[in-house]
Structures are given as structure tokens and as C-alpha cells.
């Protein structure tokens, strides 16, 4: 679904706003890339973003992945040292003003959960792991915001440390996105060990990159574009190297890349690349980055590539700014899903309203924040999505759809939470799915699941009938529900439904009392 339509859906959807545009004066975005960590800080002034500060450190996180895809001790130490410095700059900023995302290396790392716990501690903010598709969407947003507002179709190419993203879009709307499993760090490690550059190694690296582009080159060429842009440090470094040779006056071309390749081959080792104006750390991954860029030019038939000022961190910042202005792409994604899978919107809205009403009464006692309240509302709107597959075990089908779909705007952790809530909204309370979450997240998820289950039970009749004003009080592992006197006498089926729900919760060590 194009981003413009998603934004229109956001404006139409009756979602609860997360942030006040006037409440935040300074916002920040942090990109934990596979090669570099970036932070950008901006001031919100008169409805616009004004950049205040940029920080970048070459952490080389991907270089620390061993054969079992585990981050080694040195790479974790480099990352934590960098994040402690970033954390000092972010100190005192509210959680709603900061977004931090991890990309390919943290998607791959088997010990990412343990690292993230330490990283969040020194940074002072939550870290989201995003999919390759979401990374591509944010990259396109970062680039597009720095381009003229014309009607030309654009190609955007971003070569990261562990992945390469390709996007074709128009204005702020991506049309097609792909994330390829090849990056400058991984390719350099594999084909240029110890920094040695040879003709055979370069040829093999370019072939490996072309194999990654092969499945997507035809559909992207068929879409076409009128201008092409490259983002990320690799493209900028190559652009600077070409400019130093007066070989990029009108952008990067394939002929220029071929000549740069000959320069690298003549140098024979990355330590000899200082004459190109490339720092030592960037030089170690330049051969792999160059091989990927040559493969992209050849596969996609790119004639000329301009270097963009925008990238993932800028896209992340503008996405956060959209949430501040109540143009949350995630809300549009939920609306799109309900339409695609023919969800009964009236029933979903009833359940969402009641879940929200219950949340408002217990949020303080249970220490739940507004982001968790929003997750509860979205889970309520999607709780019957699995009916599109089959009625039997539809809560399981729905959880699978939500967890494994590409959902614009959502991190992996957010998708996992929605999937857990959908999975747990009916029948036996599945303790095992909560055990797979981090301890703090699991505690909140159990509580949100209890509220969702209660809302579903209270609307089991599926009729447009207002519930009476009810009160709900929360204990550590319990809920106490109170309706007006005599209400149950006129609603015996609801009374029996609550009795059955109390039995389900009791089996999981939870308590539901009602009167």
C-alpha cells in the first residue's frame, strides 16, 4: 500500500494519539548499523525539523559475527562504548522523543537479546530491531525528504555493512522495496581477508554480489526511474574517492567505478588507499562496497548515481516526527491489514473501545505506558484476522500472520507483542508464548492479554450494544470487575462467559473476580 494512502488511513482511523506536537522540543534518532552507529538530533520548530547535532562512530559490528552468528566480545565492547557516549547526549530526553533501531547484524546475531539488554542499559532507551523491508522504507523516507517535490520516479540504493537495500518510489511513496543479503563488511571479510586486493578476489566479490541482484534486477528495471540516488557511508566514500580523481563531476558512473577498481587493484592493499582521501576504517570495507556498487550498476543498468544527503537515520527521524503529528504509519498498516483480511471492523472497534476503557483504569496500577495501550488497541483491531484462514484455531493463524508479515512502521519486537496478544486472546491462556519474551515485556504482555480477553468476552454477542459503566481494579496477577447492581440478572450468558474465562485464567495462576 503506498505511503500516501497509509497516511490517509492514519488520519481517518480513530486511533488514540500517542504524542502532543507541542510536548516535544528536541527529538533524536539512532541507527545501529552493521558498520557504523549514527545519531542525529533535531529541534521541532514551527512544525519542521531543524538538525542540531550528528554523531557517527565506526563500530564494525558485523565484523564481530563469528561462524555461529554470535557477536564476539570485542565487537560488543566497541558497541557499548559508543552507546555510552550516545547515551550521554540523550540523557534526560523522554522515551517518546527518541527512536533507536538495529539492522542486519542485530537481526542475524544469535546472542542479540543479551547484547540488547546491556545496550539499552547504557543508552537509556529501548532498541527496536527492524526487518529489511522496514529498513528499506525508512531509507527511502530519509532520501526522499532531501529531494525536490517533483513527480519523477526515483531509484534509491543503500549499501550497508550487512545488507543492501533497493527502492523505487515517487515523492514520499515507495513503490517497490527489496533488502539483499549482501553488505560491504560481510563481502569484504569473505573476499578480501586481511585487506589484500587482487583481481581474482574482486572478480569473485562482484560475481557474488551479482548473484544477490539477479532475482530482483528484471522487476526493478521494468519499473524504471528518471533519477537514481545512493545513500550510506559506502556510496559517499566512493563518491568522494571519485571526486578526488575528478571522476564524479556529474555523479557516479560505471566508467568511473571501473577506473576506481583499477586504482584499488594497483594499490593491492587497503592500507594503500590513503591517497584517495579514505580513512583507515572505511578503507577496510571499501573493496566489498565497490564490488556491490559495480554489481548494482551492471544489474540495474544505472547510468548515473547522485549521492544523497539523507539515509536511514533521517528517515527514522522523519518517521518519529510523523508520529508526533499523529501521522503514524503503523496505524495505516493496521487499517490495511483489516481491509486485506476482511476483518469485521464493527466487532473489532467494539472490542478495541472496551479494551481501551479497561486499560485506562488499570494502566497506573500495572505500570503500563501509552505505547502498550496502543499495542493493545491494535491487537484488538486485529484479533480476528486469522478467520480469513480458518475458524478452527483462528487465534493461532492470526498470530502467525501478524508475526511473519512485513508490516510498515513496526519493529520485530512490536510485531511479536501483537502476535502474542492475538495468540492469547481466547481459550487456554498460553503461558509458553509469554516465556519467550524478555521478563519485563512478558509481564506487561500478560496484563495486556488479560484486558484483551476480557474485552472479547464482554462483546461475544457481537451486537452494537453499549456496555454499562463498569469499574476494574488491578492486583499483581488479578483483575476485579464490577458492574452496576442487577446487570448480570439481565445478562446471564455474559455471566457464564466470565465464569469460563475465570477458569482459563485460574489455570495459569491468574485471577478474575467479577460482581
C-alpha positions as CSV (number, residue, x, y, z in Angstrom):
1,X,0.0,0.0,0.0
2,X,1.6,3.4,-1.0
3,X,2.6,5.6,1.9
4,X,0.3,8.4,1.0
5,X,-2.7,6.0,1.3
6,X,-1.3,4.7,4.6
7,X,-1.1,8.3,5.9
8,X,-4.7,8.9,4.7
9,X,-5.8,5.8,6.6
10,X,-4.0,7.1,9.7
11,X,-5.9,10.4,9.5
12,X,-9.2,8.5,9.1
13,X,-8.6,5.9,11.7
14,X,-10.0,6.6,15.2
15,X,-6.7,5.9,17.0
16,X,-5.6,7.5,20.2
17,X,-2.8,10.0,19.7
18,X,0.5,9.0,21.2
19,X,2.2,12.3,21.5
20,X,1.5,16.0,21.5
21,X,3.2,18.1,18.8
22,X,3.8,20.8,21.4
23,X,5.1,18.5,24.1
24,X,8.5,17.7,22.4
25,X,11.1,20.3,21.6
26,X,14.0,18.1,20.7
27,X,13.9,14.6,19.1
28,X,16.6,12.1,18.2
29,X,17.2,9.0,16.0
30,X,19.9,6.4,16.4
31,X,20.8,3.9,13.7
32,X,22.8,0.9,14.9
33,X,24.2,-0.2,11.5
34,X,26.3,-3.2,10.8
35,X,29.3,-0.9,10.1
36,X,28.6,2.4,11.7
37,X,26.4,3.7,14.5
38,X,24.8,7.1,13.8
39,X,22.9,9.5,15.9
40,X,21.0,12.6,14.7
41,X,19.3,15.2,17.0
42,X,16.8,17.8,15.8
43,X,14.7,20.6,17.1
44,X,11.0,20.7,16.4
45,X,10.2,24.3,15.5
46,X,7.0,25.6,13.8
47,X,6.1,22.1,12.6
48,X,9.5,21.5,11.0
49,X,12.7,19.6,11.9
50,X,15.9,21.6,12.3
51,X,19.0,19.5,12.6
52,X,21.1,20.2,15.7
53,X,23.7,17.5,16.0
54,X,25.1,14.5,14.2
55,X,27.4,11.8,15.7
56,X,28.9,8.9,13.9
57,X,31.3,6.1,15.0
58,X,32.7,3.2,13.0
59,X,31.8,0.3,15.3
60,X,32.2,-2.5,12.7
61,X,29.6,-4.6,14.5
62,X,29.2,-7.1,11.6
63,X,33.0,-7.8,11.7
64,X,32.3,-9.3,15.2
65,X,30.0,-12.1,14.0
66,X,31.6,-15.5,14.3
67,X,30.8,-18.6,12.3
68,X,27.8,-19.3,14.6
69,X,26.5,-15.8,14.1
70,X,27.3,-14.7,17.6
71,X,28.7,-11.3,18.4
72,X,32.2,-11.6,19.8
73,X,33.4,-9.8,23.0
74,X,35.4,-7.1,21.2
75,X,32.5,-6.0,18.9
76,X,30.1,-5.9,21.9
77,X,32.6,-3.8,23.8
78,X,33.1,-1.4,20.9
79,X,29.3,-1.1,20.6
80,X,28.7,-0.5,24.3
81,X,31.4,2.1,24.5
82,X,29.8,4.0,21.6
83,X,26.3,3.8,23.0
84,X,27.5,5.1,26.4
85,X,28.7,8.2,24.6
86,X,25.4,8.5,22.7
87,X,23.6,7.9,25.9
88,X,25.2,10.9,27.5
89,X,23.9,13.1,24.7
90,X,20.4,11.6,25.0
91,X,20.2,11.8,28.8
92,X,17.1,13.5,30.0
93,X,15.2,13.1,26.8
94,X,11.8,11.3,27.1
95,X,11.3,7.9,25.6
96,X,8.7,9.3,23.2
97,X,11.3,11.7,21.7
98,X,13.9,9.0,20.8
99,X,13.9,6.1,18.4
100,X,16.7,3.6,18.2
101,X,16.8,0.8,15.6
102,X,19.1,-2.1,14.9
103,X,19.6,-3.5,11.4
104,X,21.1,-6.6,9.6
105,X,23.7,-7.6,12.1
106,X,21.4,-7.5,15.1
107,X,18.8,-9.3,13.0
108,X,21.3,-12.1,12.5
109,X,23.1,-12.3,15.8
110,X,22.0,-15.3,17.9
111,X,23.1,-13.5,21.1
112,X,21.3,-10.3,20.2
113,X,18.9,-10.4,23.1
114,X,21.6,-10.5,25.7
115,X,23.5,-7.7,24.0
116,X,20.4,-5.5,23.7
117,X,19.8,-5.7,27.4
118,X,23.2,-4.3,28.1
119,X,22.9,-1.8,25.2
120,X,19.6,-0.4,26.4
121,X,21.1,0.0,29.9
122,X,24.0,2.2,28.7
123,X,21.9,4.1,26.1
124,X,18.9,4.7,28.4
125,X,16.4,4.0,25.6
126,X,14.7,1.0,24.0
127,X,16.2,-0.5,20.9
128,X,14.0,-1.8,18.1
129,X,15.1,-4.5,15.6
130,X,13.6,-3.8,12.2
131,X,13.2,-6.0,9.2
132,X,15.0,-5.5,5.9
133,X,11.8,-4.2,4.3
134,X,11.3,-1.7,7.1
135,X,14.9,-0.6,6.8
136,X,14.3,0.0,3.1
137,X,11.2,2.0,3.8
138,X,13.0,4.2,6.3
139,X,16.0,4.7,4.0
140,X,13.7,5.8,1.2
141,X,12.0,8.3,3.6
142,X,15.4,9.7,4.6
143,X,16.5,10.2,1.0
144,X,13.1,11.5,-0.3
145,X,12.9,14.2,2.2
146,X,16.1,15.7,0.8
147,X,14.9,15.7,-2.8
148,X,12.7,18.1,-4.8
149,X,9.0,17.5,-4.6
150,X,8.6,16.6,-8.2
151,X,6.7,13.7,-9.9
152,X,9.8,11.8,-11.1
153,X,10.2,8.1,-10.2
154,X,13.4,7.5,-8.3
155,X,15.7,4.7,-7.6
156,X,17.4,4.6,-4.2
157,X,20.3,2.3,-3.4
158,X,21.8,1.9,0.1
159,X,24.9,-0.3,0.7
160,X,25.1,-1.1,4.4
161,X,27.6,-3.2,6.3
162,X,25.4,-6.4,6.2
163,X,22.7,-5.7,3.7
164,X,21.9,-3.7,0.6
165,X,18.5,-2.0,0.1
166,X,17.0,-1.1,-3.3
167,X,13.8,1.0,-3.5
168,X,11.9,2.6,-6.4
169,X,9.4,5.3,-5.4
170,X,7.7,8.5,-6.3
171,X,7.7,11.5,-3.9
172,X,7.4,10.1,-0.4
173,X,5.8,6.8,-1.5
174,X,7.9,3.7,-2.0
175,X,6.6,1.6,-4.9
176,X,8.8,-1.5,-4.6
177,X,11.4,-2.4,-1.9
178,X,14.0,-5.1,-1.5
179,X,16.6,-5.9,1.0
180,X,19.5,-8.1,-0.3
181,X,21.7,-10.2,1.9
182,X,25.0,-8.7,1.0
183,X,26.9,-5.8,2.6
184,X,30.3,-4.1,2.4
185,X,31.5,-5.6,5.7
186,X,30.4,-9.2,5.0
187,X,31.6,-9.1,1.4
188,X,35.0,-7.6,2.3
189,X,35.5,-10.2,5.1
190,X,34.8,-13.0,2.7
191,X,36.7,-11.9,-0.3
192,X,39.4,-9.5,0.9
193,X,40.8,-11.1,4.1
194,X,43.5,-9.1,5.8
195,X,42.9,-6.2,3.4
196,X,44.6,-7.8,0.3
197,X,43.0,-6.8,-3.0
198,X,43.6,-9.0,-6.1
199,X,41.9,-9.3,-9.5
200,X,40.6,-12.7,-8.6
201,X,39.2,-11.6,-5.3
202,X,37.5,-8.6,-6.9
203,X,36.0,-10.7,-9.7
204,X,34.7,-13.2,-7.2
205,X,33.2,-10.5,-5.0
206,X,31.4,-8.9,-8.0
207,X,30.1,-12.3,-9.0
208,X,28.8,-12.9,-5.5
209,X,27.1,-9.6,-5.5
210,X,25.5,-10.1,-8.9
211,X,24.0,-13.3,-7.7
212,X,22.2,-11.4,-5.0
213,X,20.9,-8.9,-7.5
214,X,19.8,-11.4,-10.1
215,X,16.3,-12.2,-8.7
216,X,15.3,-8.6,-8.5
217,X,17.1,-6.9,-11.4
218,X,14.3,-7.6,-14.0
219,X,11.3,-6.3,-12.0
220,X,13.2,-3.2,-10.9
221,X,14.3,-2.4,-14.5
222,X,10.7,-2.9,-15.6
223,X,9.6,-0.2,-13.2
224,X,12.1,2.3,-14.5
225,X,13.2,5.6,-12.9
226,X,14.2,9.1,-14.0
227,X,16.8,9.7,-11.3
228,X,19.0,7.4,-9.1
229,X,20.4,8.2,-5.7
230,X,22.8,6.4,-3.4
231,X,22.9,6.7,0.4
232,X,25.1,5.4,3.2
233,X,28.8,5.8,4.0
234,X,30.0,3.4,1.3
235,X,28.4,5.4,-1.5
236,X,29.6,8.7,-0.1
237,X,33.1,7.3,0.3
238,X,33.2,6.0,-3.2
239,X,31.8,9.3,-4.5
240,X,34.5,11.2,-2.6
241,X,37.2,9.0,-3.9
242,X,35.9,9.5,-7.5
243,X,35.7,13.3,-6.9
244,X,39.3,13.3,-5.7
245,X,40.2,11.9,-9.1
246,X,37.9,14.4,-10.8
247,X,35.9,11.4,-11.9
248,X,32.5,12.3,-10.5
249,X,31.6,15.8,-11.5
250,X,28.1,14.8,-12.6
251,X,27.6,11.8,-10.2
252,X,28.9,8.3,-10.0
253,X,29.1,6.4,-13.3
254,X,30.0,2.8,-14.2
255,X,33.1,4.0,-16.1
256,X,34.2,5.9,-13.1
257,X,33.7,2.8,-10.9
258,X,35.8,0.7,-13.3
259,X,38.6,3.2,-13.1
260,X,38.4,3.2,-9.3
261,X,38.5,-0.6,-9.4
262,X,41.8,-0.4,-11.3
263,X,43.2,2.0,-8.7
264,X,42.3,-0.4,-5.9
265,X,43.9,-3.3,-7.8
266,X,47.1,-1.3,-8.4
267,X,47.2,-0.5,-4.7
268,X,46.9,-4.1,-3.7
269,X,46.0,-3.5,-0.1
270,X,43.5,-1.3,1.8
271,X,46.3,0.4,3.7
272,X,47.5,2.0,0.4
273,X,44.2,3.8,-0.1
274,X,45.0,6.9,1.9
275,X,45.8,8.8,-1.4
276,X,42.0,8.6,-2.2
277,X,41.2,10.5,1.0
278,X,39.6,7.5,2.6
279,X,40.1,6.9,6.3
280,X,41.6,3.6,7.5
281,X,38.4,2.2,9.0
282,X,36.3,3.0,5.8
283,X,39.1,1.6,3.6
284,X,38.8,-1.8,5.2
285,X,35.3,-2.3,3.7
286,X,35.7,-0.3,0.5
287,X,36.6,-3.2,-1.8
288,X,33.4,-5.1,-0.8
289,X,31.4,-1.9,-1.2
290,X,32.8,-1.1,-4.6
291,X,32.1,-4.7,-5.8
292,X,28.5,-4.3,-4.7
293,X,28.1,-0.9,-6.4
294,X,29.6,-2.2,-9.6
295,X,27.2,-5.2,-9.5
296,X,24.2,-2.8,-8.9
297,X,25.2,-0.6,-11.9
298,X,25.5,-3.6,-14.1
299,X,22.4,-5.5,-12.9
300,X,20.1,-2.5,-12.8
301,X,21.6,-0.7,-15.8
302,X,22.2,2.5,-13.8
303,X,23.6,5.3,-15.9
304,X,24.4,7.8,-13.2
305,X,24.0,7.8,-9.4
306,X,23.8,11.0,-7.3
307,X,25.0,10.9,-3.7
308,X,22.1,11.7,-1.2
309,X,22.4,13.6,2.0
310,X,19.6,11.6,3.6
311,X,19.8,8.0,4.8
312,X,18.2,5.6,7.4
313,X,18.7,7.9,10.4
314,X,17.0,10.8,8.7
315,X,14.2,8.5,7.6
316,X,13.8,7.3,11.2
317,X,13.7,10.9,12.5
318,X,11.0,11.9,10.0
319,X,9.0,8.8,10.8
320,X,9.2,9.7,14.5
321,X,8.1,13.3,13.6
322,X,5.1,11.7,11.7
323,X,4.1,10.0,14.9
324,X,4.4,13.3,16.8
325,X,2.0,14.8,14.2
326,X,-0.3,11.8,14.6
327,X,0.5,10.5,11.1
328,X,1.7,7.1,12.4
329,X,2.4,4.7,9.5
330,X,1.6,1.8,11.9
331,X,-2.0,2.9,12.2
332,X,-2.3,2.8,8.4
333,X,-0.7,-0.6,8.3
334,X,-3.4,-1.9,10.8
335,X,-6.1,-0.4,8.6
336,X,-4.6,-2.0,5.6
337,X,-4.5,-5.4,7.3
338,X,-8.1,-5.3,8.4
339,X,-9.2,-4.5,4.9
340,X,-7.0,-7.2,3.2
341,X,-8.2,-9.9,5.5
342,X,-11.8,-8.8,5.7
343,X,-11.9,-8.3,9.5
344,X,-15.3,-7.5,11.0
345,X,-14.4,-3.8,11.7
346,X,-17.5,-3.1,13.8
347,X,-16.7,-6.0,16.2
348,X,-13.0,-5.1,16.2
349,X,-13.9,-1.5,17.1
350,X,-16.2,-2.6,19.9
351,X,-13.5,-4.8,21.4
352,X,-10.9,-2.0,21.0
353,X,-13.1,0.6,22.8
354,X,-13.7,-1.7,25.8
355,X,-10.0,-2.8,25.9
356,X,-9.0,0.9,26.0
357,X,-11.6,1.7,28.7
358,X,-10.2,-1.1,30.9
359,X,-6.6,-0.1,30.1
360,X,-7.3,3.5,31.3
361,X,-8.5,2.2,34.7
362,X,-5.5,-0.1,35.4
363,X,-2.6,1.5,33.5
364,X,-1.2,3.3,36.5
365,X,-1.5,0.3,38.9
366,X,0.1,-2.0,36.4
367,X,2.8,0.4,35.2
368,X,1.7,0.3,31.6
369,X,2.6,3.2,29.2
370,X,0.8,4.7,26.2
371,X,2.8,2.6,23.7
372,X,1.5,-0.5,25.4
373,X,-2.0,0.9,25.3
374,X,-1.7,1.5,21.6
375,X,-0.4,-2.1,21.1
376,X,-3.5,-3.3,23.0
377,X,-5.8,-1.3,20.8
378,X,-4.1,-2.6,17.6
379,X,-4.2,-6.2,18.8
380,X,-8.0,-5.7,19.4
381,X,-8.5,-4.5,15.9
382,X,-6.6,-7.5,14.5
383,X,-7.7,-10.2,17.0
384,X,-10.0,-11.9,14.4
385,X,-7.6,-11.6,11.4
386,X,-7.0,-15.4,11.5
387,X,-10.6,-16.1,10.5
388,X,-9.5,-15.3,6.9
389,X,-7.7,-18.7,7.0
390,X,-10.0,-20.9,9.1
391,X,-12.3,-20.6,12.1
392,X,-10.6,-23.5,13.9
393,X,-7.7,-22.2,15.9
394,X,-8.0,-18.8,14.2
395,X,-6.1,-17.1,17.1
396,X,-3.1,-19.2,16.1
397,X,-3.5,-18.3,12.4
398,X,-3.8,-14.6,13.2
399,X,-0.7,-14.7,15.4
400,X,1.3,-16.3,12.6
401,X,0.1,-13.7,10.0
402,X,1.0,-10.8,12.2
403,X,4.4,-12.1,13.3
404,X,5.6,-13.1,9.8
405,X,4.2,-10.3,7.6
406,X,6.1,-7.3,6.5
407,X,4.3,-4.5,8.5
408,X,5.4,-1.0,7.6
409,X,6.3,1.0,10.7
410,X,6.6,-1.9,13.1
411,X,9.7,-3.3,14.7
412,X,10.2,-7.0,15.2
413,X,9.5,-6.6,19.0
414,X,6.3,-4.7,18.3
415,X,5.1,-7.4,15.8
416,X,6.0,-10.1,18.3
417,X,3.9,-8.4,21.0
418,X,0.9,-8.1,18.7
419,X,1.2,-11.7,17.7
420,X,1.4,-12.8,21.4
421,X,-1.7,-10.8,22.3
422,X,-3.6,-12.3,19.3
423,X,-2.5,-15.8,20.1
424,X,-3.5,-15.4,23.8
425,X,-6.9,-13.7,23.3
426,X,-9.1,-16.8,23.6
427,X,-9.3,-20.3,25.1
428,X,-6.4,-21.6,27.2
429,X,-4.0,-18.9,28.5
430,X,-0.8,-19.9,26.7
431,X,1.9,-19.3,29.3
432,X,4.6,-20.7,26.9
433,X,4.3,-17.8,24.4
434,X,5.0,-15.3,27.2
435,X,8.0,-17.2,28.4
436,X,9.6,-16.5,25.0
437,X,9.6,-12.7,25.7
438,X,12.1,-10.8,27.9
439,X,10.9,-10.8,31.5
440,X,9.7,-7.2,31.7
441,X,8.0,-7.4,28.3
442,X,6.4,-10.7,29.3
443,X,4.9,-9.2,32.5
444,X,3.3,-6.4,30.6
445,X,2.1,-8.7,27.8
446,X,0.3,-11.0,30.2
447,X,-1.5,-8.0,31.6
448,X,-2.4,-6.6,28.2
449,X,-3.6,-10.1,27.2
450,X,-5.9,-10.2,30.3
451,X,-7.5,-6.9,29.2
452,X,-7.9,-8.1,25.6
453,X,-9.5,-11.4,26.7
454,X,-11.9,-9.5,28.9
455,X,-13.0,-7.2,26.1
456,X,-13.5,-10.1,23.8
457,X,-15.7,-11.9,26.3
458,X,-17.8,-8.8,27.0
459,X,-18.6,-8.5,23.3
460,X,-19.1,-12.1,22.5
461,X,-22.7,-11.3,21.4
462,X,-21.3,-9.2,18.5
463,X,-24.1,-6.7,18.8
464,X,-24.0,-2.9,18.8
465,X,-25.0,-2.5,22.5
466,X,-23.3,-0.2,24.9
467,X,-21.9,-1.8,28.0
468,X,-22.9,-0.1,31.3
469,X,-20.2,1.9,33.1
470,X,-18.0,-0.7,34.9
471,X,-15.1,-0.4,37.2
472,X,-12.0,-2.6,37.1
473,X,-9.2,-2.8,39.7
474,X,-5.9,-4.5,39.2
475,X,-3.8,-6.6,41.5
476,X,-0.4,-8.0,40.8
477,X,-1.8,-11.0,38.9
478,X,-5.5,-10.3,39.2
479,X,-8.4,-8.2,38.0
480,X,-11.6,-7.4,39.8
481,X,-14.5,-6.3,37.6
482,X,-17.7,-4.6,39.0
483,X,-20.9,-3.9,37.0
484,X,-24.0,-2.0,38.2
485,X,-26.3,-3.9,40.6
486,X,-28.6,-6.3,38.8
487,X,-26.9,-6.1,35.4
488,X,-25.9,-9.8,35.4
489,X,-29.5,-10.8,36.1
490,X,-30.4,-9.5,32.6
491,X,-27.2,-10.8,31.0
492,X,-26.8,-14.4,32.2
493,X,-24.8,-15.5,29.2
494,X,-22.1,-12.9,29.9
495,X,-22.1,-14.1,33.5
496,X,-21.3,-17.6,32.3
497,X,-18.7,-16.4,29.8
498,X,-16.9,-14.6,32.6
499,X,-17.0,-17.7,34.7
500,X,-15.4,-19.7,31.9
501,X,-12.8,-17.0,31.5
502,X,-12.0,-17.0,35.2
503,X,-11.4,-20.8,34.9
504,X,-9.0,-20.3,32.0
505,X,-7.0,-17.6,33.9
506,X,-7.0,-19.6,37.1
507,X,-5.2,-22.5,35.3
508,X,-2.4,-20.0,34.5
509,X,-2.2,-18.7,38.1
510,X,-4.2,-15.5,37.3
511,X,-7.4,-14.3,39.0
512,X,-10.5,-12.8,37.6
513,X,-13.2,-11.7,40.1
514,X,-16.5,-10.1,39.0
515,X,-19.7,-8.9,40.6
